[in-house]
Amino acid sequence: HELRNPLGGIMNASLVLDGEDEPVDVIRRQANHMARLLDDLLDV
């Protein structure tokens, strides 16, 4: 879906920046949260 495409790029970028840095962990966690919200929204 068009709403998920930008999230894929954000998630992949966070994997490229993989490390123990807190900002990368926050980005990954928030992107996963947004993906779950979108999945739930699209299921409605």
C-alpha positions as CSV (number, residue, x, y, z in Angstrom):
1,H,0.0,0.0,0.0
2,E,1.1,3.6,-0.6
3,L,1.2,4.4,3.1
4,R,3.6,1.6,3.8
5,N,6.2,2.5,1.1
6,P,7.9,5.3,3.0
7,L,8.0,3.2,6.1
8,G,9.9,0.5,4.3
9,G,12.6,3.0,3.4
10,I,12.8,4.2,7.0
11,M,13.1,0.7,8.3
12,N,15.7,-0.3,5.8
13,A,17.8,2.8,6.5
14,S,17.7,2.0,10.2
15,L,19.0,-1.5,9.4
16,V,21.9,0.1,7.4
17,L,22.7,2.3,10.4
18,D,22.5,-0.7,12.7
19,G,24.3,-0.2,15.9
20,E,23.8,0.3,19.6
21,D,23.0,4.0,19.2
22,E,19.8,5.0,20.9
23,P,18.5,7.3,18.1
24,V,18.6,4.3,15.6
25,D,16.8,2.1,18.1
26,V,14.1,4.8,18.5
27,I,13.7,5.2,14.7
28,R,13.3,1.4,14.3
29,R,10.9,1.1,17.2
30,Q,8.7,4.0,16.0
31,A,8.7,2.7,12.4
32,N,7.6,-0.7,13.6
33,H,4.9,0.9,15.7
34,M,3.7,3.0,12.7
35,A,3.6,-0.1,10.5
36,R,1.4,-1.9,13.1
37,L,-0.9,1.1,13.2
38,L,-1.2,1.2,9.5
39,D,-1.8,-2.6,9.3
40,D,-4.6,-2.2,11.9
41,L,-6.1,0.8,10.0
42,L,-6.1,-1.1,6.7
43,D,-7.7,-4.1,8.3
44,V,-10.7,-2.0,9.3
